[in-house]
Amino acid sequence: MRIGFIGLGIMGGPMAANLIKAGHVVTGYDVSTERLAHLVSQGGRAAPGVAEAVAGAAAVITMLPDSPQVEEVAPLVVEHGAPGLLHLDMSTIRPETSRRVAARAAEHGMRALDAPVSGGERGAIDGTLSIMVGGDLEDVEAARPLLGVLGTTIVHVGPAGAGQTVKAANQLVVGGIYGLVSEAIVLLEASGVDAAAGLDVLAGGLAGSRILDLKRHTMVKREFVPGFRVDLHHKDMGIALAAAREAGVALPLTAQVAQLVAAARAQGHGALDHSALLKVIERLNT
């Protein structure tokens, strides 16, 4: 399939590479010439702009930082895409933005799905992402061959925007777990217990989680190379709180985690991995 891929960052780059490995013809665009060169080195094609990436594509995937970027790119997909084109927006954005994108696509005879992902850079590289998809069931089934290249858990969760709501729930849970693992490390170390050994035990019991599996060793070593930046998680917590307001529900723990993530950003850790919440908890105890 001819695929246009817009956004070749930490997540989008390896996702595009996996589509190339699966035999698809991928034409990508990114504001970074270095990322475009990397795509070409893996067998993809570089486009000088969004219009050229979209032209002639049967499907377009966008993997962008936030709602404003999607709102900028989506009209160009409609303008330069052919009728029947399938637009998979895999960014993490506001649900209402996804609903507008889907409505605009339908007006022009195109199909749009919101399909945000979870699994981080490792999941993007390995093609093991969890993908939560909002949109029409028929369109989800049409997209499933592509999504199956990128992830191993692909679930249709409801109409347009529903994927983004589920992603908001995902991010509040992830943020909460990072906060609690950080507190566990601080407690263990302050009590004179080997934190690495303690977390090994936690990872094998009921407290076990994917975060403990992947991040406990680097957190204990204070290695925060970004797989997913604090800056982006700060944005995502804002989406979660906005979704709670729209739904009319109180999420007090989410609000607390959002404040911790905001503190990490305010303390200058925005470019670090979101496991750097540990630095905030440590600062509270010094």
N, C-alpha and C positions, 0 to 999 in steps of 0.2 A: 504494500500500500504506500502511496505517496503521502507523507506526513510533514506538515509544517510544525516546527517546535520553537516556541517563543519563550526565552528565559532559560539560560544554560548555566545556572549557578551551582551551588553545592548539591542541590537535589536534581535540578533539571539536566545538568550535564551527564551524569551517569544514567539517568532515565533515557535520554536520547541515545546514548551509546548502546543500551540494551535493545532498543528498537532496531538499531542498525544491525546488531548481532543476530537479531531474529529475522533479518532479510528485508526489512522495510527500507524505503528510500526516504531519508530524513533530511529536510532542508531547514536549517536553524537560523535564528536571529537572536542576538544579544547585544547590549550596548558595549560589551567588552570584546575587543578584537582578539584578545588572548583566548577567551573562551571559544570564540568562533574558530580560531586556528586549531584548538584542541579537538573540536568536533570534526573538522576536516581530517585531522590526523587519524581519526577513528573510522573514517569512511563516509562521513556525512558531507553535506553541502552547506556552504555559507551563503546567506542572503544578505544583501545590503540594507534591508529594511523589512518591516512587518509585511508590507504588501507583497514583496517578492517571495517571502516564505509561505504565504497563504496561497498565492496564485497556483492553480492546478492541483492543489492538495485535496485528498478525499477526507482527511481529518486534520485538525489543528489542535495541538496541545499547548496550553499556556501554563507556565510555572513561574509566577511573578510574586514580588514581595508583599503587595497589599492591594486593597480595593482601588485606590486611585490609578495604579498601573493597569489593572484589569479594565477599568472604565475607559482608559485611554486606548487600549489595544483592541477591545471587543468590537467597537464600531469599524475598525479597519478590517477585522476578520469578516464582518458582514459585507463590507464594501467590496472586498477583493476576492471573497470566496464564491464558489459555485453553489447553485441550489442543491440541497441535500447534504451539504458539508456537515460533518460532525465536529463540533467544538467541545473539547474536553478541557475545562478549566480546572487544573489540579492545584491551583494556588489556595492559600488559606485566607479567606476574605469574609466580609459581612454577608450573612444569608440574604439580606435584601438586595445586595449587589448581584448575587447569583440569580435571583429571581428576575431582575431587570435584564440581565444578559440573556437569559433563556427566552424571555418574552420578545426581545428585539430579534433574536435569531429566528424564532417562529414566524415573525412578521415577514421575514425575507426567505422563507422556505428552507431554513437551515435548522439543525438540531443542536442543542447545547445541554451539557451536563455539568454540574458541579461535582468534582471528584477529588476532594482533598485527600491527603495521604498521611500516614503515620508510620514511623519506622526509622526516621533519621537518615543520615548519609549512608550508613551501613546497609540499611534496607534498600535504598535507592541503588547502590552499587550491586548488591546481591540479587535484586529483583524480587525482594520478599516483602514489599510494602503492604500495609493494610490500607485498603481504599474504600472510602465511604461515599456512595454515589447518590446524588439527588437528580431527579428528572423522570421522564417517561420510561416505563419498563421496556418498551420496544427499542428505544434508543440505547438503553443500558445493555441490552442483549447484543445490539450491533457493535457496541464498543468493547464488549467483553474480550474478544481476541487480542486487542491492544492492551487492555488492562491486565490481562493474564501474563503478558510479557513483563509488566512492571511490578506486579504484586502477587501474593499468594492468598490473601484474604480480600475478597471483593464482594461487597454487600450493597444491594440496592436498599436505601434506608427511607425513601419517600420521594415526594415531588421536588421540584426545583427549590434549592435552598436548604433542603434537609441534610444534604451531605455536609454543608458548612456548620449546621447546628451540632451534628454529631462530632465534627472536628473540634468545635468549641468545648464540648464535653470531654473529649480526649485530652485537650490541652490543659484543662483545669485539673484533671486527674494526674497528668504527667507532672505539672508544676507542684501539686501537693505531695507527690511521692518524692520528688527531688528535695523539697523542704524537709520532709520527715527523715529521709536518709541523711541529710546534712545534720539534723539535730541528733540522730543516732551516732554519727561519727564524733560530734562534739562531746556527747555524753560519755562515750566509750573512752575517748582519749583523756578527758578530764578525770575519769575514774581509774586511770592507769591500766586500762585494758587495751590489748592489741586490736586496733580498729579493723585491720584487714581480716584477722581471724574471726572477730565478732560478726562482721558482715558476711563472711563465708557461711556461718551458721544460719544467719537470717535468710540468706539466699536459698538455703535448702529447706526452709520451713514454710509456714503459712504466710510469713512476711515476704516471701520470695516474689520477685517481679522481674520484668524484662529490664527495667532500669538497673536493678541490682546485678543482674547477669552481665550487662554490658558496661556499666559505669562504676561499679564499686571500687575497682582497682585504681582507676585514674583519679577518682575523687579522693581516695586516701593519699595518693601521691601528689594531690593538688595540680593535676594536669588538666587544663581546661581548653584544649584545642577544639575549636568550634566544629561540632557536627550540626548543631542548631543553636544559633546565637541568642543570647539574652535579649537583644533588641527585638528579635522576631517573636520571642515568647511574650515579651511585654505587649506587643501589638495583639497577640492572640488572646491574652487575658482581658484586654479591653473589649475584644469581640465577645468573649464569654460573658462579661458583665453586661454588655449591651443586650445580648440575647436574653439574659435573665430579666432585665427590665422590661423587654418586649413581652416576655411570657408572664410577667407579673409574679415572679418567684424570688424568694430570698436565698442567696447562696453565701452564707457568712464565711465559711472556710475558703471559698474561692476568692472572696474579697481580701482576706488576709494574705493568701498566696500572691494575689495581684500586687499587694503592697510590698511584699518581699522582692518580687521580680522588679518592681519599680525602683526599689532601693538599690538593687544590684546595678541597674542602669545608671542611677544617680551617682553611685560610687565609682563610675567609670569602667564597669565591667561589661558594657553592652556588646562588645565584640567577642566576648568569651562564650564558651559553651554554657548552656543553661544549667548545667550541673554546678556552675560557679555560684549558685545560691548558697553553697557552703561558705563562701567568703562573707556573705551577709550575716549568717548565723554566727560565724566566728567573731565578727566585729561586734555583735551584740554582747559577746561574752568577754570582751577585753576592756 
